[in-house]
Amino acid sequence: MSALEKYILAIITTDKTKAAGGTAIFICKTTEEMNFYAKNLEAILDGIAHGIGDDMYVIVKH
């Protein structure tokens, strides 16, 4: 069996109803704050930030 190669590292959103457990979730008050967290967490976690609509980013490891 192969090792897990792709997984979600974090979710950043402005709408807390769109995210539930299983990974780190960051709830932001503004879109600007969400963009700031996405950019920085992408670098810190060595992942890639993918925008899901206007109110959510998912940081994944490829």
Summary of the structure (lengths in Angstrom):
residues: 62
radius of gyration: 11.7
end to end distance: 17.9
largest distance: 42.5
contacts: 162
relative contact order: 0.29
helix: 27%
strand: 34%
